[in-house]
Amino acid sequence: MNRETTNRIRFVIEDLLPPILRDSALFRAAAKLVWGEHIVKLARFRERAPFLTAGEYEDLYRHHPRVHAGTDNSAACIARIVDAIDGTSVCDVGCGTGALLSYIRAANPGLTRLTGVDFVVDDAARLDGLEYVAAKIEALPFADGEFDTVVCTHVIEHVLDYRKAIAELRRIARRRLIIVVPREREYRYSFNPHFNFFPYTHSFLRAVHPVPQTHLCIDIGRDIFYCEEPVQRDLEQAA
């Protein structure tokens, strides 16, 4: 299933079904027909977010069904991302299988370094010329400004301390930071292990505050595409 299809499904269950139904036992029963008891496990996972151990967190993600083949990004988001790459080094934080990095490399043949980061890299495609690093987004093992462009798609919604995660992304980005998150509302029962929900683009802008002067935040088919040039880059351009 591709992202475009799941976004259409999300429109129906998130925007058309009233909250009184989405949070009900009736919806839970219907959802169980699709994912069984996992739908209940996801609800408990969110409820216990502040108390989860690292082992519990990793266990759920290892057993969570992969909905999208390859990448969680839509074709429109991929096109925006590959067009926004600046410089010769790229780090994809939350790289998953490495599919997005392969799109980035194909569209930007002049890149000299491509690095994928995830807290579990077991299912990475291990494509030639791509470096994979196992690490948590809240503590990235890189120097300040080590990469020209840092990309992070469909990760921030999963991270409890998302402000710390965003600070780390900004720390290692020298020229440009690109973030994609789903535009969605929170309900008790859902088909994803998300902690953070951004129903509008301005909801996400509050999450990334303070926002640098040079930035873009737009809605692309129920996903929020955010791109910024770090404050230091703004200062360099103004000098």
N, C-alpha and C positions, 0 to 999 in steps of 0.2 A: 504494500500500500504506500502511495506517495503522500507528501505533505499536503498537496492540494486537496486530496480526497479527505484526509483527516480534518482539514480546516473546514470543509463543508459540513462534515459530521458535527464538529464542534459548534458551528453556528446554530445548528438545530438544538443540540442538547444544552448549550450554554445560554443562548439568547432567546430561544423560543419557548423552552420549558420554564415554567415559573419556579422560583426558588422553593416554594412550599412542596413542589413535586420533586425537585432535584435533591433535596435533603431528606426525602422520605424513605421509609422502609420499602415502599412500592418500587421506587427507582433502584434501591439496593438489590431487591429481588430480581428485577429485570437485568441489572448489570451482572448478577451472578450467572445468568444464562450464558453470558459472553466470556467472563473471566473467572467464574467460580468464586472460591473464598478469597482469592487474591484482591478483589475489590474491597473486602472488609479489612484485609491486612494493610492496604494502602491508606484507608481512613485512620486506622490506629497508628500507622507510621507518622502521619501528619500531626495527630493529637499528641504524640510523645516526642515531637521534634526536639524540644530543649533537653530531653533526657536520654536520647539515643546514644549508644556506644558506637565507636568506630566499626566494631564487628557487625553490629545490627545494620548499620548504614550500608556497609559493603555487601552484606548478605542479600539485602533486598535488591540492590542494583544488579547483582550477579544473576538473580533469578527473575528479574522483571522482564516480561516479554518484549522483544524488540518489534515495535510497530512498523517502523519505516525501514526499507531496504537501503543500506548504504549510509544515507545522511538524513537528518531530521529537517533539513532546509528545503524550501520550495525552490523551483527553478528561478523564480523572480528574485528571491533572496540571494541565491548563488550568483546570479548575474550582477547584482549590486555589490556583493562582497569582492568578487574577482576584479571588478572595475575599480574598486576603492583601494586596492593594495598599493602601498607607497614604499619605495625603497627596495632593497635586495634581500632582506631577511624577514621571515614570517614565522610567528609562533601561533599555533591553533590550540588554545587551552580548552580541554574537553573535546578532544579530537575524535573520540569513539573509534570507528574503524579506519579512520584516515581518509575517508572518501572526499571530504571537503578539501583537504590538502591537495589531493590529486587534481581537482578542478582548478584550484588556485595555481598550481604548477603549470597546467596545460595552457592557461590563459596568460601566464606571466613567465615566459621562458627565460628571462634574464635573472631570475631569482638564484641566489647562491646558497641560501640556507633555509631549509624548511623543517620545523620542529613541531611535533605533536605531543601534547601533554594530556594525560588523564590519570585518575587515581587507580584505574585498572586498565592496562594496555594489552591484556591477553588476546582480545579479538581484533587488534589492529591488523591491517592488511600487510604491514611490513613492506611497503613499496620501496624499491631501490631509490637511494638518494634522500630518503626521509628519515629523520631522527625521531625516536620515540622516548619519552621520559615519563616515568611513573611518579606523580606528585599530586598533592592537593592544591587546589586553586588558592587557598588561603595562605600558602607558604611555598611560593614558586622558587625553585633553586637556580635563579638567574640573577645576573647583575642588573643594576638600574639602567634602563634604556638599552638593554642588550639586543632587542629586536626592533627593526624599523616599523613593522606593522604587527600588532597583536590582534588576533581574532578569537572571539568567544561566543559560540552560538548554542542556544538551548542548554545553558548551564546555570546562569544566575538564579533562575527560578527554583533550582534544586538545592541551593546553598543557604543554610540557616543564617550565617553571618555574611550576608551578601555585600555589605559595605566594606568589609575587610577584603573580600574577593575582588571587588572593583578597584580598591586601592592597590592591590597587588598587580592587577592588569595594567593599571596606569603606571605603576612603578617601572615595569619592564618594557613599556612601549616608548620608543623614541620619537616616532613621527606620526603614528596614527593608531587609534584603538577602534575596533569594530565589535559591536555586541548585538546579538539578536536574541530576543525573548518572545515567547508567545503572548499575544494580547488575549487575556482570558480573565474570567471571574472565578472567585473561590466558591466551592461547594463542598459539602461533607464527603460525598461519594463521587469520585472521578477516576479516570483511567490512567492517571499519572502520579508519580511521587513528588509533586511540587510543593514547596513551602511558601513561595512568594508569587503573588498574582498582580498583574498589571493590566487593568481593563482599558486604559487609555494611554496614549503616548505621553501625556503630561504626568501620568502616574509613574512612568519610568523615569522621567526627568527628575522627579523628586528623589527617586532612589539613587541617581548618580550625582546629586548635588554635592559640591558646586560644579556647575556645568561650564566648561571653558567657552571662550568667545566663539571659536570655530567648531561648530558641531552641526549634525543633522539628525533629526529624530522623526521618522515617518512610519506610517502603517502600511505594510505590504501584505495584503490578503490575510489578515488576522495574526500577523507577526509584526513585531516592532523592530525596525532596523535603526540602530543608533551608531553614529560614527563621529569621532572627535579627534582633534589634533591637540595633544597635551598642552598644558599651560606654557611649558618651556618652549614648545614649538611656536606658539603664538608670540612669545616674547622675542624669539629669534627673527621671525618674519617682520615684526614691528621695528626692529633695530636698524 
